[in-house]
Amino acid sequence: MPYIQDFSRNIAEFGFLTTLFGNSLLIYLTGCMTRQIQGPYKRMIIIFACFGLAFSVVEMLARPFVHSYNGAFVYFSLAKEISGMQEIVTFLLALYAGLYFIYLLYFLQLVQYAVMIFCGTSMHIQMVEKLKHFSISHQRLQKQFFKTLVCQITIPTVLFHMPIVPVLSAPFLNLQISIQSGIIYSLFSLYPPIDSFLLMYIVSDYRNGLSKLFSRNKQVHAGTNAFSTQVSVRMT
């Protein structure tokens, strides 16, 4: 059904544009506008944002699609622009599969979920005790990071990973199906921007950076208008 492929492509393109905007903004705010986020935190956020950008770029070039059929699924590319370059298409598909496999590896295993829940709870308990010796602003920042971590695990699990579990489980259950499941895979293109927007929404340092950025642009725009008005008055 071509309309399913077109709809899947629209989702991927929207994910690419939002990733390009959101992750670029996150990198700029982290590098230039935030004051409390320093050291390893800053490097880690920038690296993850760059990784999200790379994932979206590869996804746009490869244009992967999947068709689930009985005990297997067929993985192919819809990139008509480079359809004649078989080696490049194969490399891009393999690269894309490797990138999103990292996400699946970390989020689809129950044992790792149990470890994350245990470590997260333990970290929260220890953090509450240790943060009593730090400033209020540092306490608030660490609590916001913890809240961001919980949201970045919970929301992608519900939106992306749970819908794809039946598709990945079908080959093991030998189900008699024939569906274009590529639209579910296209949802992964929304993962990087949601990850970035959650961080910028929850952590107050990013909200303050955005306020400064927009207020600075307003001041520059107002100054330009005032200068233009003065020049026009003098000329008249």
C-alpha positions as CSV (number, residue, x, y, z in Angstrom):
1,M,0.0,0.0,0.0
2,P,1.8,3.1,-1.2
3,Y,0.0,5.5,1.2
4,I,1.5,3.6,4.2
5,Q,4.9,4.1,2.8
6,D,4.2,7.8,2.1
7,F,2.8,8.3,5.6
8,S,5.9,6.6,7.0
9,R,8.1,8.9,5.0
10,N,6.2,11.9,6.3
11,I,6.8,10.8,9.8
12,A,10.5,10.3,9.2
13,E,10.8,13.7,7.5
14,F,9.0,15.4,10.4
15,G,11.3,13.6,12.8
16,F,14.4,14.7,10.8
17,L,13.4,18.4,10.8
18,T,12.5,18.4,14.5
19,T,15.7,16.6,15.3
20,L,17.8,19.1,13.2
21,F,16.1,22.0,15.0
22,G,15.9,20.5,18.5
23,N,19.3,18.9,18.8
24,S,21.1,21.9,17.2
25,L,19.4,24.2,19.7
26,L,20.3,21.8,22.5
27,I,23.9,21.8,21.5
28,Y,24.0,25.6,21.2
29,L,22.3,26.1,24.6
30,T,24.5,23.5,26.3
31,G,27.7,25.0,24.8
32,C,27.0,28.7,25.1
33,M,23.9,29.6,27.2
34,T,23.9,27.3,30.3
35,R,25.8,28.2,33.4
36,Q,25.1,25.4,35.9
37,I,25.8,22.5,33.4
38,Q,29.5,22.0,33.3
39,G,32.2,19.3,32.9
40,P,31.1,15.7,32.1
41,Y,27.4,16.6,32.0
42,K,28.0,19.2,29.3
43,R,30.1,16.8,27.2
44,M,27.7,13.9,27.6
45,I,24.7,16.0,26.5
46,I,26.5,17.3,23.4
47,I,27.7,13.8,22.4
48,F,24.2,12.4,22.8
49,A,22.7,15.3,20.8
50,C,25.3,14.7,18.0
51,F,24.5,11.0,18.0
52,G,20.8,11.8,17.5
53,L,21.6,14.1,14.6
54,A,23.7,11.3,13.0
55,F,20.9,8.8,13.5
56,S,18.4,11.2,11.7
57,V,20.7,11.9,8.8
58,V,21.4,8.3,8.2
59,E,17.7,7.5,8.4
60,M,16.9,10.2,5.9
61,L,19.5,8.9,3.4
62,A,18.7,5.2,3.8
63,R,14.9,5.6,4.0
64,P,14.5,2.1,5.5
65,F,11.2,0.2,5.4
66,V,10.2,-3.2,6.8
67,H,7.6,-5.8,5.7
68,S,6.8,-8.5,8.3
69,Y,5.9,-11.8,6.7
70,N,5.2,-14.9,8.8
71,G,8.4,-15.9,10.6
72,A,10.6,-13.2,9.2
73,F,10.7,-9.5,8.1
74,V,12.1,-8.1,5.0
75,Y,14.3,-5.0,5.4
76,F,14.8,-2.8,2.4
77,S,15.3,0.8,1.3
78,L,12.8,3.3,-0.4
79,A,15.6,5.7,-1.3
80,K,14.9,6.2,-5.1
81,E,17.6,8.8,-5.4
82,I,20.4,6.3,-4.7
83,S,18.6,3.1,-5.7
84,G,21.2,2.4,-8.4
85,M,24.0,2.5,-5.9
86,Q,23.5,-0.9,-4.3
87,E,26.6,-0.8,-2.1
88,I,25.8,2.6,-0.7
89,V,22.2,1.6,0.1
90,T,23.4,-1.6,1.8
91,F,25.9,0.3,3.9
92,L,23.3,2.9,4.9
93,L,20.8,0.2,5.9
94,A,23.4,-1.6,7.9
95,L,24.5,1.6,9.6
96,Y,20.9,2.6,10.4
97,A,20.1,-0.8,11.8
98,G,23.3,-0.7,13.9
99,L,22.3,2.7,15.3
100,Y,18.8,1.9,16.3
101,F,19.8,-1.5,17.6
102,I,21.7,0.4,20.3
103,Y,18.4,1.9,21.4
104,L,16.7,-1.5,21.3
105,L,19.5,-3.2,23.1
106,Y,19.3,-0.8,26.1
107,F,15.5,-0.6,26.4
108,L,14.0,-4.0,25.3
109,Q,15.6,-6.3,27.8
110,L,13.7,-6.9,31.0
111,V,16.9,-7.6,33.0
112,Q,18.2,-4.2,32.1
113,Y,14.9,-2.5,33.0
114,A,15.1,-4.1,36.4
115,V,18.7,-2.9,36.8
116,M,17.7,0.6,35.7
117,I,14.8,0.7,38.2
118,F,16.9,-0.6,41.0
119,C,19.8,1.7,40.3
120,G,17.5,4.7,39.7
121,T,15.7,4.1,43.1
122,S,19.0,3.6,44.9
123,M,20.5,6.7,43.2
124,H,17.5,8.8,44.2
125,I,17.7,7.8,47.8
126,Q,21.4,8.5,48.0
127,M,21.0,11.7,46.1
128,V,18.4,13.0,48.5
129,E,20.8,12.5,51.4
130,K,23.9,13.8,49.8
131,L,22.3,16.9,48.3
132,K,21.5,18.2,51.7
133,H,25.1,19.4,51.9
134,F,24.9,21.3,48.6
135,S,23.3,24.6,47.6
136,I,19.6,24.9,46.8
137,S,20.3,25.6,43.2
138,H,22.6,22.5,42.9
139,Q,19.9,20.4,44.6
140,R,17.3,21.7,42.1
141,L,19.5,21.0,39.1
142,Q,20.2,17.4,40.2
143,K,16.5,16.7,40.9
144,Q,15.7,18.0,37.5
145,F,18.3,15.8,35.9
146,F,16.8,12.8,37.7
147,K,13.3,13.7,36.6
148,T,14.5,14.1,33.0
149,L,16.2,10.6,33.2
150,V,12.9,9.0,34.4
151,C,10.9,10.7,31.6
152,Q,13.5,9.8,28.9
153,I,13.2,6.2,29.9
154,T,9.4,6.0,30.4
155,I,8.1,8.1,27.4
156,P,10.1,6.3,24.7
157,T,9.3,3.0,26.2
158,V,5.5,3.6,25.9
159,L,5.6,5.5,22.5
160,F,8.3,3.5,20.6
161,H,9.4,0.3,22.2
162,M,6.1,-1.2,23.3
163,P,4.5,-0.9,19.8
164,I,7.5,-2.7,18.1
165,V,7.6,-5.6,20.5
166,P,4.9,-7.6,18.6
167,V,6.8,-7.1,15.3
168,L,10.1,-8.3,16.8
169,S,8.4,-11.2,18.5
170,A,6.5,-12.4,15.5
171,P,9.3,-14.5,14.0
172,F,9.9,-16.3,17.2
173,L,6.1,-17.1,17.6
174,N,5.8,-18.2,13.9
175,L,2.7,-16.1,13.4
176,Q,1.0,-16.1,10.0
177,I,1.1,-12.4,9.2
178,S,1.9,-10.1,6.2
179,I,1.9,-6.4,7.2
180,Q,3.9,-3.3,6.3
181,S,5.5,-2.8,9.7
182,G,7.9,-0.1,8.5
183,I,5.6,2.6,9.8
184,I,6.4,1.5,13.3
185,Y,10.1,1.7,12.6
186,S,9.6,5.3,11.3
187,L,8.5,6.3,14.8
188,F,12.0,5.9,15.9
189,S,12.9,9.1,14.0
190,L,10.9,11.0,16.6
191,Y,13.1,9.6,19.4
192,P,16.0,12.1,19.3
193,P,13.9,15.3,19.3
194,I,11.6,14.1,22.1
195,D,14.8,13.3,24.1
196,S,16.1,16.8,23.5
197,F,12.9,18.6,24.1
198,L,12.3,16.8,27.4
199,L,15.7,17.9,28.6
200,M,15.2,21.5,27.6
201,Y,11.7,21.6,29.1
202,I,12.5,20.1,32.5
203,V,15.9,21.6,33.3
204,S,15.4,25.2,34.2
205,D,18.9,26.2,33.1
206,Y,17.8,25.5,29.5
207,R,14.6,27.5,29.9
208,N,16.6,30.4,31.2
209,G,18.9,30.1,28.3
210,L,16.0,30.2,25.8
211,S,14.6,33.2,27.5
212,K,17.9,35.0,27.2
213,L,18.3,34.0,23.6
214,F,14.9,35.3,22.6
215,S,15.2,38.4,24.7
216,R,18.5,39.1,23.0
217,N,17.0,38.7,19.6
218,K,14.2,41.1,20.5
219,Q,16.6,43.7,21.7
220,V,18.7,43.4,18.5
221,H,15.5,43.7,16.4
222,A,14.3,46.7,18.4
223,G,17.7,48.4,18.1
224,T,17.7,47.8,14.4
225,N,14.2,49.3,14.1
226,A,15.2,52.3,16.2
227,F,18.4,52.9,14.1
228,S,16.4,52.7,10.9
229,T,13.8,55.2,12.2
230,Q,16.6,57.7,13.2
231,V,18.2,57.4,9.8
232,S,14.9,58.0,8.0
233,V,14.1,61.0,10.2
234,R,17.5,62.6,9.5
235,M,17.2,62.0,5.7
236,T,13.8,63.7,5.7
